Amino acid sequence: MVDHRHTMLWIDSMGLERITYLQLNTDSSDVEKIIADDLSNAGLQTFWVGPIVEEFPEYVPPQPYGSVGYKGVIQTQDSLGNVGYIWWPAPLASLFLGDAETLDFSNATVIAAVVAILLDQWQPVWGTKVFGVLTGYMMRRAQSTRSRIAPSAVASGDAYREIEWIDGYGKTTVTRLFSDNNSSGSMAAMQSMSTAQVKSYWEGSVQPTYSGPVAQIYASVGDYALMYCEDVDGGSFSITIPAPRAAMFLADQETVDLAYGGVTTLRDECALRLLNPATGARFAFFRAGQRKKDGNALDW
């Protein structure tokens, strides 16, 4: 049985967004719907599901710009003039001009990548075909590689491919490609321009939304409930519920009430579908849950 990665994009009543993940043994389940309908104040803006393809990369010693903290960027444009960006981590130093900042568009590897991008990439915000490339450069600091999605502009069959990379230091990051079919050509082009290795990837069609955000206490996706899980082999992992509803907590408003109806419904569905992403072992039960707060929200 092939494991599937479910990527969920949430939006709260303030317009902030957060992405969460589940690893399930199926491409279809009620886990997302239970979280959206019963446990979260955020709206499930969209989600996509794809089978996980493991690449099992060989170790590559670190090279200049060999950390996934470095990003190569290609700025794209559609026929209407709308601008988008394609990212890849740990870019090869040889792709840049002498300033080590500007992408060299006379480089054969860069030319091949541009051709691949023009063939299969679309702008995720507007749902339009990439028409041209404007510029390319190096980002020398950590920055989100997540692109905003506008579900109203996404057509049936449009697909995201998420790529998990690992560098020579063991650090990982995820980048995304968007097309109306598949992004195999562009992913191969990104691999040719990176010293990082593809650890795994998954691709799936963008799905419709379940719900809209609700303005309540803990309405921000910066608030979340971290659910501590145990699998059938005794291993530990966790899942995230963004903008959690106050009713799911005990009186201290910090500790999740494991007897709360929505939590028990989620537990029962997870027992059928949810997997430990590190081992693939089936979920057994929730050990505990706790409300957390951080800045991991995207303000567009």
N, C-alpha and C positions, 0 to 999 in steps of 0.2 A: 504494500500500500504506500502511495506517495504522500509525503507530508506537504501541507500547503501553508503558505504564509499569507495572513490576512492583514492588510494595511488599512487603517481607518483614519480619516481626516475629520477632526471635530472643529466646530466653531462655536464660540460662546456669544452671549448677548452684547459684548463689547467689541466684537469683530476679531478677537484673538483666536488663533488656530493652534491645534496640537495634533501630532500624529502618534498613534499607538499601534502596537502589533500584537497579534496572536498567532500561535502555531497550532494548527488543527490537523486532524486526520482526514479532512474532507474539504471540498471546495464550497460547501454549502452548509450553513448551520444557523441556529437561532442565537448564538452567543452575542453577536453584534446587536441584534434587535433587543435582547434582554437588557443589555447595558444601556442602550439608548432610551428605551421606553421606561425602564423601572429604576435605574440607578444614577443616571447622569442628567445634569441641567444643561449640558452642551448639546448642540445639534450635531447629529452624524451627517456631515456635509456630503460625503461620498466615501466609498471604499472600493478596494480591488483585491482580488485573490489570485494567486498563481502557485503552481507546483514548484517546490524548491529544487533547484538544480545545484548540487554540490560540485565544486571544481577541484577540491583537494590540491591546492597549489603547493609547489615546492618552495622551500625557503630561498629568498633572494637577499643577500647582504644589503644593508642600507647604502644608498648612493646620495649624491648631492640632490637636495630637495626630495629625499626619499621618504619623508614623513607624510602621512595623510593630512597633516595640518597644512601642507602646501597644496594649493589648488590651481590647476590650469583652467582658464575660462575662455570660452568662445561665445561672443555676442552674436546672436542671430536676429534675423528680421523676416517678417512675412511680407506678402505683396501689398499690404495696407500700411506698412511702415511700423507695425508693432514690434517691439524689441523683446527678445527672450535671451536666456543664458543656458549654456551647457557646460557642466563641470566635470573634471576628472581629478583624482588625487595623485600626489607624488609625481608630478610631471617630469619627463626627461629634460635635463638641462640643455641638451642639444636642440631642442625645439624652439629656443628663444634667440633673439638677436643679442648683440654684444652687451646691451644694458641689462640682460638677464631678467627683463620685465615684459618685453613685447614679443608676442608670438611671431615666428618667422613664417610667413605664408608662402615663401619660396621653397621651404623644406618639403621633401617628397612625402614624409610621413604625415605632415600637417595637411598637405594637398589631398592625400588619400582620405584623411578624416573628414575634411570639408565635403568631399564628394559623397561620402557615406551619410553625413548629416543631411545634405540636400535631398538625398534619395528617400530617407525614411523618417525624418523627424518633423514633428508638429509643435506649435506653440501651445503649451498647456493652459495658459490663461485665456486665450482667444479661440482655441480649437482650430487654428489655421496652419496651413503647410508652411514650413520654413522655406523661404524664397532666396535668401542670401545671407552672407556672413559679413559683419561689420568690422570686427576687430577681435583680438585675442590677447590675453595678458596673464600674468602670474599674480595670484593672491598669496601673500606671505603671512596671513593670519587665519585663524579658524573662523569660518563663516558658514552659515547654513547652506547646504546644497539642496534644500527642499524648495520646490517651485510651487507657487500658489496654483490652485486648481479652481476653475470656474465651471461648475457642473452644467450650467445652462449652455455653455459653449462646447461641451463634450458630446460627441455623437456616439450612438450605440456601436460598440466594437472598438472604439478608441482604447488603447491599452498603455498602462505604465509598466516599464521594466525597472525594477529596483535592483541595484548591484551592490553587494557587500564586498568591500575591498579590505585587504590586510597588507600592512607594510612590513619592512624588515625589522621593525621594532616591536611587532606584535599588535600595533594599534589598528583599529578598524574604523571605517566610515561607510556611509551609504549614499550613493548618488542615484538619480533617476533620469530615465529617458522616456519620451512620450511619442507615440506614433499611432497611425490608424491600422496598423497590421502587427509588425513586430520590429524590435530594435536590434536585431542580431548584427547587422552591418555596423551600426554606430557603436555598439558595445565592443566589437572587435577593434574598431578604430581607436576607442578610448584605451583599450588594453595596449595597443601598439605605442601609445604615447605616455605610458605610466610605468614607473618602477614598482608600483604596488601590484599585488596579485588579486584576481577575482576569487573570493572565497566561496560565494554562492550568489545566485540571482533568482528572481521570480518575476513573472509577468502575468498580468491579468487585465481583463476589460474593466473599465470604470463603471461602477454600479450606481443606481439611483439612491437618493437619500432616504432615511427613515423618518427623521424628525428635525424640528427647528429648535434653536436655543431657548431657554427659559431664564428670565431675570429673577434669580432667587439668591439666598445666601449660598456662598461657595459657587457663584455663577461663573467665575473665571476658570479657564482651563489651566491657569497657574496653580489652582488648587486641584488635588487629585487624591484618590484613595489607592493606596498600594496594598494589593491583596497578596499575602504570602501563601504560596501553594506548596503542597507536598505531592509527589508523584507516587505511583504504586511500588516503586523501588526504594522509596525513602529519600529521594533527592528533593532539592528545594529549587524553586524559581518563583517569579512574581508576575502579576499582570496589573495594568493601570486602568483606573476608571477616572476620566477627567471630569472636573466640575461636579463632584459627587453631591447627591441630594442629602440634606441634613438629616432626613428621617432614617437613613441607613446607619447612623452613629448612635452610640450609647449617650448617656447624659453628659459625659465629658466632651462630646463633639470632636473627639480625637480617635476613639476606638470604634472600629466597625462592629456592629451588632450582627454576629454570624447567624442569628435566628431571624433576622429581618426577611420578609417575604421575598423581596427581589434578590437578596443574596442567596437564599436557599434555591430559588429557581435557577439562578446563574450556576450555583454549585452542581445541580443535577445535570444541566446541559453540558457543563465543562467535563463532567465525569464520562460523558459519551464521546466528546470531541477534542478536548484540549490536551496538548502535549507539552512536555518539558522541552524547550527549544535546544537545550544543550545535549540531551540524551535521546529524545524521542519517546521517553516513557510517558504513559498515560497519567493524567491528573487523577489524584485520589480525593483530596479535600483541601479546604482552606484552613491553614493553621491559625491565621489571624489577619486583621486588616487595620490600617492606620491612615489617618488623614495627613497629607504632606502638602508642602507649598514650595514652588520654585519658580524660576523665570523661564522655564522651557516652553514658552508660548511665542507664536509668531505674529507680530503686529504688522499687517500690511498697509 
